[in-house]
Amino acid sequence: MRLKLLGALVFGLLTASLLVGTVFAGSATQSYTGPEVEIDGAIMATPVAFTEGVDFHAGSSITDVDITIYWTKTAGSCSAPSADSSAFYDELGFQLQSPSGTTITLVATGTYGSDADIDGIITTFDDGADGRPAGGTPVSGTFRPTGSPLSTFNGEDPLGDWYLISTDEWSGDSLCLSQFDLTVNADPPPDADPVTDVVLTVEIDIKPGSESNAINRKGKGVIPVAILGSETFDVADIDMTTLTFGPHGASPAHNSGGHIEDVNEDGIDDLVSHYRTQDTGIMGGDVEACVSGQTLSGTPFEGCDSVLPIH
């Protein structure tokens, strides 16, 4: 049974459980990556946020906005789709709202006309696209918004909460939003200092299994260093060619850069690399040593642990 909520669509505000940010000079991307949002006979606003000093300078001015939405419309619910093939795409709509409150329509309700279930639709909205979404079966691709252009946001401040507003006019056949990526380009104010990259802090374990982390400064061997993985940091994302350790920035001793091992037995992979003691530059008065590097996407990170130099 499909029920239409007349004049009483539910407006829900979701807090993103995972916001993934990528910082560039004059451009930043923020993503909502889950949990999946189910919209059924309702309106739901899902946020991402751009932060001062991380994504943009205060006083920046928007020059371009693009958004990519990952979604599905299905009979039944997102977790238990029905065998009924009537997904009713005509009842869905998407809007984007800026921190200033400006709202544009990306896809108006009634745009699509097909009822067949289709999995995994990816829709990008870009003012530079050739066409707009049209009636019939939705397809993945890049389109201009059906309403005002994204350039409507130009000149506004990018900082703060942006909302993807998803509409499903009737209940009984859910709109399922799994992810969206919002990319904003903005010019900094004339007197702004350059934006610096945010350095991720990671946990490391020098000489795993050792309590004192004693380092023989005259030794000719290598020092094992583990970069500890976590639920929020996957060591598989490390670019091992960028790893350095110690005051002198020693590179890994082995060509492979390191190997995967669960050194702390927490069920999450860690990355173990070895560094030649004489290349590290660790001195008698040092109380800690650090590993630095970058992820495959170019995000810098650093982790430090205590050391006890001897001899």
Secondary structure by P-SEA (a helix, b strand, c coil): cccccccccbbbbbcccbbbbbbcccbbbbbbcccbbbbccbbbbbbcccccccccccbbbbcbbbbbbbbcccccccccccccccccccccbbbbbccccbbbbccccccccccccccbbbbbbbcccccccccccccccccccccccccccccccccccccbbbbbccccbbbbbcbbbbbbbbbcccccccbbbbbbbbbbbcccccccccccccccbbbbbbbccccccccccccccccccccccccccccccbbbbccccccbbbbbbbbccccccccccccccbbbbbccccccbbbbbbbbbcc
